[in-house]
Amino acid sequence: MSAVATLSAPAAGHFDLTDEGSVTVSEATTWSGLPRSNLYELMERGELAYTKVGRRRLIMRRSLRDLLRRGLVGGEMSKAS
């Protein structure tokens, strides 16, 4: 008998922010609790790194992690609102 390895995708909305790579805006919203509009504003101001694939924006995990670590969430955003 041979062993067969199976790969399964993580449950929706679950990802490890310590991994490199990117997340969708929806995933970033779910994980951080920030509204989509705040994420787009941060991207436009250059405070949140992202890349575009076609029309889709992918937020860099390291940038999201660093943003939350810096404490801009609630600080800068509450002043801008």
Backbone as CSV, one residue per row, in Angstrom:
resi,resn,N_x,N_y,N_z,CA_x,CA_y,CA_z,C_x,C_y,C_z
1,MET,0.848,-1.183,0.000,0.000,0.000,0.000,0.888,1.240,0.000
2,SER,0.464,2.231,-0.714,1.226,3.483,-0.733,0.424,4.573,-0.037
3,ALA,1.153,5.431,0.632,0.501,6.547,1.334,0.244,7.667,0.332
4,VAL,-0.905,8.245,0.416,-1.267,9.351,-0.469,-1.436,10.596,0.390
5,ALA,-0.677,11.605,0.069,-0.791,12.869,0.806,-1.876,13.719,0.175
6,THR,-2.676,14.301,1.002,-3.708,15.191,0.495,-3.456,16.594,1.030
7,LEU,-3.708,17.563,0.206,-3.565,18.957,0.599,-4.936,19.578,0.660
8,SER,-5.168,20.309,1.700,-6.457,20.985,1.798,-6.210,22.462,2.041
9,ALA,-7.055,23.263,1.485,-6.948,24.703,1.668,-7.396,25.061,3.071
10,PRO,-6.814,26.131,3.642,-7.266,26.552,4.966,-8.708,27.020,4.913
11,ALA,-9.365,26.962,6.035,-10.754,27.404,6.109,-10.852,28.865,5.691
12,ALA,-11.951,29.220,5.101,-12.145,30.595,4.636,-11.951,31.581,5.776
13,GLY,-11.183,32.635,5.513,-10.962,33.661,6.513,-9.841,33.347,7.483
14,HIS,-9.198,32.191,7.333,-8.110,31.815,8.227,-6.804,31.805,7.448
15,PHE,-5.843,32.562,7.914,-4.520,32.541,7.326,-3.530,32.949,8.396
16,ASP,-2.293,32.623,8.162,-1.244,32.933,9.121,-0.568,34.220,8.680
17,LEU,-0.747,35.276,9.437,-0.206,36.575,9.064,1.317,36.586,9.129
18,THR,1.914,35.598,9.778,3.375,35.557,9.835,3.968,35.034,8.540
19,ASP,3.163,34.405,7.699,3.639,33.939,6.401,3.916,35.128,5.497
20,GLU,4.812,34.926,4.551,5.060,35.943,3.535,3.950,35.841,2.499
21,GLY,3.872,36.813,1.644,2.884,36.773,0.589,1.849,37.862,0.766
22,SER,0.658,37.591,0.289,-0.368,38.619,0.296,-1.717,38.033,0.667
23,VAL,-2.632,38.939,0.989,-4.009,38.561,1.296,-4.937,39.477,0.510
24,THR,-6.134,39.027,0.290,-7.110,39.869,-0.381,-7.598,40.958,0.575
25,VAL,-8.247,41.954,0.035,-8.811,43.008,0.882,-9.847,42.403,1.831
26,SER,-10.634,41.472,1.348,-11.637,40.818,2.201,-10.981,40.068,3.350
27,GLU,-9.899,39.340,3.066,-9.187,38.629,4.132,-8.588,39.599,5.141
28,ALA,-8.017,40.697,4.651,-7.429,41.702,5.546,-8.505,42.332,6.420
29,THR,-9.679,42.559,5.856,-10.795,43.118,6.613,-11.231,42.143,7.711
30,THR,-11.368,40.890,7.363,-11.770,39.868,8.329,-10.747,39.755,9.444
31,TRP,-9.483,39.698,9.092,-8.435,39.491,10.086,-8.238,40.697,10.990
32,SER,-8.210,41.908,10.390,-7.876,43.109,11.166,-9.084,43.749,11.837
33,GLY,-10.270,43.501,11.284,-11.461,44.156,11.802,-11.650,45.564,11.260
34,LEU,-10.769,45.982,10.356,-10.884,47.315,9.751,-11.883,47.289,8.602
35,PRO,-12.630,48.360,8.441,-13.527,48.443,7.283,-12.725,48.516,5.984
36,ARG,-13.315,48.025,4.908,-12.678,48.065,3.588,-12.248,49.480,3.227
37,SER,-13.101,50.448,3.529,-12.792,51.836,3.160,-11.507,52.313,3.830
38,ASN,-11.280,51.918,5.083,-10.049,52.301,5.773,-8.835,51.650,5.131
39,LEU,-8.964,50.384,4.737,-7.855,49.706,4.081,-7.514,50.384,2.755
40,TYR,-8.531,50.725,1.975,-8.282,51.406,0.696,-7.640,52.776,0.927
41,GLU,-8.081,53.478,1.949,-7.494,54.781,2.267,-6.019,54.626,2.649
42,LEU,-5.709,53.633,3.471,-4.319,53.381,3.860,-3.461,53.022,2.646
43,MET,-4.023,52.253,1.722,-3.284,51.908,0.506,-3.021,53.156,-0.329
44,GLU,-4.039,53.998,-0.476,-3.890,55.214,-1.276,-2.872,56.176,-0.675
45,ARG,-2.783,56.224,0.658,-1.830,57.108,1.339,-0.430,56.517,1.391
46,GLY,-0.275,55.276,0.912,1.036,54.633,0.904,1.427,54.027,2.233
47,GLU,0.487,53.871,3.137,0.771,53.315,4.455,0.549,51.807,4.520
48,LEU,0.014,51.244,3.464,-0.251,49.813,3.406,0.154,49.327,2.016
49,ALA,1.203,48.513,1.959,1.726,48.047,0.673,0.791,47.022,0.044
50,TYR,0.636,47.154,-1.250,-0.207,46.212,-1.994,0.324,46.082,-3.407
51,THR,-0.167,45.090,-4.085,0.128,44.911,-5.493,-1.199,44.703,-6.205
52,LYS,-1.219,45.004,-7.488,-2.445,44.794,-8.259,-2.211,43.684,-9.268
53,VAL,-3.173,42.806,-9.334,-3.197,41.764,-10.348,-4.491,41.990,-11.106
54,GLY,-4.365,42.569,-12.286,-5.555,42.999,-13.008,-6.199,44.126,-12.220
55,ARG,-7.456,43.983,-11.887,-8.146,44.994,-11.075,-8.127,44.663,-9.590
56,ARG,-7.600,43.512,-9.264,-7.623,43.023,-7.879,-6.410,43.540,-7.091
57,ARG,-6.652,44.020,-5.879,-5.576,44.456,-4.993,-5.269,43.356,-3.992
58,LEU,-3.989,43.080,-3.838,-3.530,42.110,-2.849,-2.627,42.838,-1.870
59,ILE,-2.974,42.778,-0.603,-2.235,43.474,0.449,-1.107,42.569,0.928
60,MET,0.071,43.144,1.041,1.219,42.385,1.504,1.057,42.095,2.993
61,ARG,1.185,40.839,3.362,0.989,40.428,4.759,1.936,41.166,5.697
62,ARG,3.185,41.310,5.285,4.161,41.988,6.142,3.727,43.430,6.403
63,SER,3.199,44.095,5.388,2.759,45.479,5.544,1.576,45.578,6.497
64,LEU,0.629,44.657,6.383,-0.530,44.651,7.284,-0.080,44.388,8.716
65,ARG,0.800,43.422,8.889,1.325,43.105,10.216,2.057,44.312,10.806
66,ASP,2.892,44.972,9.994,3.641,46.138,10.472,2.712,47.302,10.815
67,LEU,1.686,47.498,10.010,0.713,48.558,10.266,0.053,48.351,11.628
68,LEU,-0.387,47.137,11.886,-1.048,46.843,13.157,-0.068,46.960,14.312
69,ARG,1.155,46.564,14.089,2.187,46.651,15.128,2.507,48.111,15.463
70,ARG,2.539,48.980,14.462,2.837,50.403,14.679,1.730,51.110,15.440
71,GLY,0.555,50.538,15.456,-0.550,51.143,16.196,-1.249,52.256,15.439
72,LEU,-1.089,52.285,14.107,-1.785,53.308,13.334,-3.288,53.047,13.329
73,VAL,-3.664,51.804,13.516,-5.075,51.477,13.517,-5.711,52.093,14.738
74,GLY,-6.702,52.928,14.520,-7.377,53.603,15.608,-6.745,54.949,15.907
75,GLY,-5.438,55.068,15.767,-4.747,56.326,16.015,-4.925,57.282,14.852
76,GLU,-4.222,57.026,13.774,-4.289,57.892,12.596,-5.669,57.851,11.948
77,MET,-6.253,56.675,11.869,-7.537,56.564,11.178,-8.625,57.334,11.926
78,SER,-8.597,57.341,13.250,-9.652,58.037,13.978,-9.507,59.546,13.802
79,LYS,-8.275,60.054,13.601,-8.074,61.469,13.359,-8.561,61.867,11.973
80,ALA,-8.394,60.938,11.004,-8.774,61.231,9.630,-10.285,61.154,9.423
81,SER,-10.976,60.434,10.286,-12.421,60.224,10.093,-13.235,61.417,10.495
